[in-house]
Amino acid sequence: GKSLSKAVGVIHDLHPRAVLTCRYDLPIIRKITRTARRSGAVTLLMSDSWEGVKPRNPVREIIKGALLRQLYDGALVSGTRSWNYLRKLGFRPETLWTGVDVVDNEHFRPKSDGQGDSGVSVGSQLNLPSEYFLVPCRHVPEKNLIRFMHAFESYRRVGGSWSAVLVGNGPLSPLLTDLAKTLRLERSVVFAGWASYADLPVYYSRCGAVVLPSISETWGLVVNEAMAAGKPVLVSSQCGCAPELVRRGVNGYTFDPLNVSELGSLMLRMSSAGCDLDSLGRNGANMIQAFTPETRALAIRDCVETMVEAQLRHRKRPS
């Protein structure tokens, strides 16, 4: 269509040295990438997908690897798991860079008054509990919120005193509301609904810890946000960010998302008087300083410059 013609025309007009795309599965992206390669540009994929994020068909994986190697000279990946996945698909290690999934840490950093960007007035309007686990995610099956609710019920049943605040909405919202009533959690679970980007820091600043219980997650940017806010994290082992962002006992814990009792026990540990939440939060805030828009930009620049220089050397090499 017109969009494809326009995009291809831009490549012909600009003759870029490198072209980066965030996905490959759309026909228009594949066409643009092939056009860029024919024009002499280095083509790079930005990817956070990893092998364990969903079931993989071996035959389709072979075809996928061949296609990606045909389309791209290299890739920028989010972390260890996505790096290993592209290696398995046939990319050479010298063509892979890490550092894709980041947030604006400053936006979530605690302010001097302990409030988010929206200030005290917004925080008071939210009428949040005094102590709570924050669960910021869409209400969809892969976020595993039904198991979270059962884990939270077991946590409360054995004496846990914190509440839970679920920020977000989605197709499972009515089911989750009904489940809270069935489990008699109406007074301890707050369904806050959708929150604007400007208001999110308030939710983070007032919580005790952040939970991401997903059974399928390419990365999990809410973990970046929580750490930037100086909060401990409980993160499913199925989140792509777990190897990079979670150090057990240092800034939080990982858990098996299918193990309800494990999550309940970890919530009990984290909300206990003996848990040093401030220390866990500080450690996380220090760790996330290595994951910023600036470090992402440096990785992109180094990737592009290195790959372009390698291409030029290859062209000058005697036949």
C-alpha positions in Angstrom: 0.0 0.0 0.0 0.9 3.7 0.3 2.7 3.2 3.6 5.0 0.5 2.1 5.7 2.6 -1.0 6.5 5.6 1.2 8.8 3.7 3.5 10.7 2.1 0.6 11.0 5.5 -1.0 12.5 6.9 2.2 15.2 4.2 2.1 16.0 4.9 -1.6 16.2 8.7 -0.9 18.2 8.6 2.3 20.5 5.6 1.6 20.9 4.9 5.4 24.0 3.2 6.7 21.9 1.1 9.1 18.2 0.3 9.6 16.8 -1.0 12.9 13.4 -2.7 13.3 11.5 -3.8 16.4 9.8 -6.8 14.8 10.0 -8.9 11.7 6.6 -10.7 11.5 4.8 -8.0 9.4 5.2 -8.2 5.6 5.8 -4.5 5.4 8.8 -4.8 7.9 10.3 -7.6 5.9 9.9 -5.7 2.7 11.6 -2.6 4.2 14.4 -4.7 5.6 15.1 -6.5 2.3 15.1 -3.1 0.5 17.5 -1.7 3.0 19.9 -4.7 2.6 19.8 -4.4 -1.2 20.7 -0.7 -0.8 23.8 -1.6 1.2 22.5 -0.8 4.7 23.3 -2.9 7.8 20.0 -4.3 9.1 19.5 -4.9 12.8 16.7 -6.5 14.8 15.7 -5.1 18.2 14.3 -8.1 20.1 13.3 -9.1 23.7 11.8 -12.5 22.8 13.3 -15.6 24.3 12.9 -19.4 24.0 10.9 -20.1 27.1 8.3 -17.3 26.7 6.0 -19.7 24.9 6.0 -23.3 23.4 8.2 -23.6 20.3 7.8 -25.8 17.3 11.3 -27.2 16.3 10.6 -27.1 12.6 9.2 -23.6 12.7 12.2 -22.5 14.8 14.5 -23.7 12.0 12.6 -21.8 9.4 12.4 -18.7 11.7 16.2 -18.8 12.2 16.9 -19.0 8.5 14.5 -16.1 7.8 16.0 -13.9 10.5 19.6 -14.5 9.3 18.5 -13.7 5.8 16.9 -10.4 6.9 19.3 -9.2 9.6 23.0 -8.7 10.0 22.8 -8.6 13.8 20.5 -7.7 16.7 20.1 -5.7 19.9 18.5 -7.9 22.6 17.2 -7.2 26.0 19.2 -9.6 28.1 20.8 -13.0 28.6 17.7 -15.0 27.7 17.0 -13.2 24.4 20.8 -13.3 23.6 20.8 -17.1 24.1 17.7 -17.4 21.9 19.1 -15.6 18.9 22.3 -17.6 19.3 20.2 -20.8 19.1 18.6 -19.3 15.9 22.0 -19.0 14.4 23.3 -15.5 15.0 27.0 -15.2 15.8 27.9 -13.7 19.2 29.8 -10.9 17.7 26.6 -9.6 16.0 24.6 -9.4 19.2 24.4 -6.5 21.7 22.4 -6.2 24.9 20.5 -3.3 26.4 17.1 -2.8 24.9 14.4 -2.8 27.6 14.7 0.2 29.8 12.4 2.9 31.3 13.0 6.6 32.3 14.3 5.8 35.8 14.1 9.5 36.8 10.3 9.5 36.3 10.0 6.8 39.0 12.7 7.9 41.3 11.3 8.9 44.8 10.9 12.6 45.1 12.2 14.5 48.2 8.7 14.5 49.7 8.2 10.8 49.1 5.6 11.4 46.5 5.4 10.7 42.8 5.3 13.4 40.0 1.6 13.9 40.6 2.1 15.2 44.1 0.4 14.7 47.5 -3.1 15.7 46.2 -3.3 12.8 43.8 -1.9 10.4 46.3 -4.6 11.3 48.9 -7.3 11.0 46.2 -6.3 7.4 45.5 -7.2 6.4 49.1 -4.5 3.7 49.1 -3.9 1.3 52.0 -1.1 2.0 54.4 0.8 -1.1 53.5 0.4 -3.0 50.2 1.8 -5.2 47.5 1.5 -3.4 44.1 0.6 -5.5 41.1 0.8 -3.3 38.0 -0.2 -5.2 34.9 -2.9 -5.8 32.3 -5.7 -8.2 33.4 -5.0 -10.9 30.8 -4.3 -14.7 31.2 -0.5 -14.5 30.8 -0.2 -12.2 33.8 -1.3 -15.1 36.0 -3.4 -13.0 38.3 -5.8 -15.8 39.3 -3.0 -17.7 40.9 -1.8 -14.4 42.5 -5.2 -14.0 44.1 -5.1 -17.5 45.5 -1.5 -16.9 46.8 -2.6 -13.6 48.4 -5.6 -15.4 50.0 -3.2 -17.9 51.6 -0.9 -15.1 52.7 -3.8 -13.4 54.5 -5.1 -16.6 55.9 -1.8 -17.3 57.8 -1.6 -13.8 59.2 -0.3 -11.5 56.5 -1.4 -7.9 57.1 -0.6 -6.1 53.9 -3.2 -5.3 51.2 -2.9 -5.8 47.5 -3.4 -3.0 44.9 -3.9 -4.1 41.3 -3.3 -1.4 38.9 -4.5 -2.1 35.3 -7.5 -3.5 33.6 -8.4 -6.0 30.9 -10.8 -8.8 29.9 -10.2 -10.7 33.2 -11.1 -7.7 35.4 -14.7 -8.9 36.1 -13.5 -12.4 36.9 -10.9 -11.1 39.3 -13.4 -8.9 41.1 -15.7 -11.9 41.5 -12.8 -14.0 42.7 -11.9 -11.5 45.4 -15.5 -11.7 46.7 -15.4 -15.5 46.6 -12.1 -15.6 48.5 -13.4 -12.9 50.9 -10.7 -10.5 50.0 -13.0 -7.5 49.3 -11.4 -5.5 52.1 -7.8 -6.3 51.4 -7.7 -6.1 47.5 -8.0 -2.8 45.8 -8.8 -2.8 42.1 -7.4 0.6 41.1 -8.1 0.3 37.4 -6.0 2.0 34.7 -3.4 4.5 35.9 -1.8 7.2 33.8 2.0 7.3 33.3 2.0 10.5 35.4 0.2 8.9 38.3 2.2 5.6 38.4 5.0 6.9 40.6 2.5 7.6 43.3 1.5 3.9 43.4 5.1 2.8 43.5 6.2 5.3 46.1 3.5 4.2 48.6 3.8 0.4 48.2 5.9 -2.0 50.2 6.9 -4.2 47.3 6.0 -4.9 43.7 4.8 -8.3 42.4 4.9 -9.5 38.8 3.4 -13.1 38.7 3.4 -13.6 34.9 3.6 -17.1 33.3 4.8 -15.5 30.0 6.7 -12.2 29.9 9.3 -11.2 27.3 10.9 -8.8 29.8 8.7 -7.0 32.4 9.3 -3.3 32.4 7.3 -2.8 35.6 10.3 -4.4 37.4 12.5 -1.6 36.0 10.0 0.9 37.3 9.8 -0.7 40.7 13.5 -0.8 41.1 13.9 2.8 39.9 11.3 3.7 42.6 13.5 2.0 45.2 11.1 -0.9 45.9 11.7 -4.6 46.5 10.4 -7.0 43.9 8.8 -10.4 43.7 9.2 -11.6 40.1 8.1 -14.7 38.3 11.0 -16.8 37.0 9.1 -16.7 33.6 9.9 -13.0 33.2 12.6 -12.3 30.8 14.2 -9.7 33.1 14.7 -12.1 36.0 18.4 -13.0 35.3 19.4 -9.4 35.0 17.2 -7.6 37.4 16.5 -9.9 40.4 19.1 -11.1 42.9 17.5 -13.3 45.5 17.8 -11.8 48.9 19.5 -8.7 47.6 16.7 -6.7 45.9 13.9 -9.3 46.0 13.1 -12.8 45.0 12.0 -14.9 42.0 9.4 -17.6 42.2 7.8 -20.4 40.2 4.6 -18.7 38.8 2.7 -22.1 39.0 3.6 -22.5 42.7 0.9 -20.6 44.7 2.3 -21.6 48.1 5.8 -20.3 47.2 4.5 -16.9 46.3 2.4 -16.8 49.4 5.4 -17.6 51.6 7.6 -15.0 49.9 4.9 -12.3 50.4 4.8 -13.3 54.1 8.6 -13.1 54.3 8.7 -9.7 52.6 6.0 -8.2 54.8 7.5 -9.5 58.0 9.1 -7.2 60.6 12.5 -8.9 60.0 12.6 -8.0 56.3 14.7 -4.9 55.6 12.6 -3.4 52.8 14.7 -0.2 52.7 17.9 -2.2 52.1 16.3 -4.3 49.4 14.9 -1.2 47.7 18.3 0.7 47.8 20.0 -2.3 46.3 17.5 -2.5 43.5 17.8 1.3 42.8 21.6 0.9 42.5 21.3 -2.1 40.2 18.9 -0.4 37.8 21.3 2.5 37.2 22.9 0.2 34.6 19.6 0.1 32.7 18.8 3.5 31.4 17.8 5.2 28.2 21.4 6.5 28.1 22.9 3.0 28.4 20.5 1.8 25.7 21.6 4.6 23.4 25.2 3.7 23.9 24.5 0.1 23.1 22.7 1.1 19.9 25.4 3.4 18.8 28.2 0.8 19.5 26.2 -1.9 17.6 25.5 0.3 14.6 29.1 1.7 14.4 30.7 -1.7 14.8 28.5 -3.5 12.3 28.9 -0.7 9.7 32.7 -0.7 10.1 32.7 -4.5 9.8 30.7 -4.2 6.6 33.1 -1.6 5.2 36.1 -3.8 6.0 34.4 -6.7 4.3 33.8 -4.7 1.1 37.5 -3.6 1.0 38.8 -7.1 1.5 40.6 -8.4 -1.6 38.6 -11.1 -3.4 
